[in-house]
Amino acid sequence: MSDFVPDVVVFDPWNSVARDDKQKDYLETFEAIREVLPKGDAAPALVIIAHTRKPKAEERANGRALLNVLAGSYVLGSVPRCVFVIQPASDDTEDSRIVWTCCKNNDGELGARTAWYRRNGLFEPCPDFDFAAFDAPSGNGKIEITEDDLSGIFQGGGLKLIRRKALELLMEETGCQKSAAYNALKATGRFGEHLSEADGILTWKP
C-alpha cells in the first residue's frame, strides 16, 4: 500500500477481519488496520461494510437509533466518524428500493434519510416513498430462523461455539426468543444435518 497509495481502502465484510465480536477484539482489529495504512497526507479513507442484526418484529429503528442495529460490539459504531445504514424497503425479493440513512456524522449534519431504486449498480431517487408505512412494525411477532442465520453466526463453519455463546449470537442476530434459538441449535433438530456437538462445542458443517 505504501507503493500504491490508495485513496480508499474497503473491508467487506467486517467479520472477515474481526474474528470475534467482543470490544477488545474490535479495538485490536482497528489498531491492526491503522498500523498498515499509510500515514499523514497519504492516509486513505477507510470504509467498512458491516452487517446489521435482524430487527425484532415489533421494532423499526431509524435515525441515530440505527447505530444500535449494527451486529457486534458497539465499537463498530463508536470508532468511525461517519456511519451510514442501508435498509431494504420491504421483505419482497422483487422490491428494488432501499432506504439510505446517515445515523452518525462527527463532521456535520446527519441530513434527512432518502429512498432509492437499485438500478444495475447505480441508484435512482424514489421521491414518492411512503416512510410512514416503512416505519410501521410488521409481522406477527414470530421470527423465522433460517439456515443462513445459523451459518452466519458460525461464519460458514469457520467458527466453533459453546452453546451459550451460540444462543446469545443467534438471539442477537435474529431477535428470536431463547426457546426458538435453543430449538434451532439442537443437533437433532431441523438443522441437524449441519450441526454437531462434542465436549460442549457446537460445529457447523456447510
C-alpha positions, 0 to 999 in steps of 0.5 A: 500500500505504501507503493500504491497509495490508495485513496480508499481502502474497503473491508467487506465484510467486517467479520472477515477481519474481526474474528470475534465480536467482543470490544477488545477484539474490535479495538485490536482489529482497528489498531491492526488496520491503522498500523498498515495504512499509510500515514499523514497526507497519504492516509486513505479513507477507510470504509467498512461494510458491516452487517446489521442484526435482524430487527425484532418484529415489533421494532423499526429503528431509524435515525441515530437509533440505527447505530444500535442495529449494527451486529457486534460490539458497539465499537463498530459504531463508536470508532468511525466518524461517519456511519451510514445504514442501508435498509431494504424497503420491504421483505419482497425479493422483487422490491428494488428500493432501499432506504439510505440513512446517515445515523452518525456524522462527527463532521456535520449534519446527519441530513434527512434519510432518502429512498432509492431504486437499485438500478444495475449498480447505480441508484435512482431517487424514489421521491414518492416513498411512503416512510410512514408505512416503512416505519410501521412494525410488521409481522406477527411477532414470530421470527423465522430462523433460517439456515443462513442465520445459523451459518452466519453466526458460525461464519460458514463453519469457520467458527466453533461455539459453546452453546451459550455463546451460540444462543446469545449470537443467534438471539442477537442476530435474529431477535428470536426468543431463547426457546426458538434459538435453543430449538434451532441449535439442537443437533437433532433438530431441523438443522441437524444435518449441519450441526454437531456437538462434542465436549460442549462445542457446537460445529457447523458443517456447510 
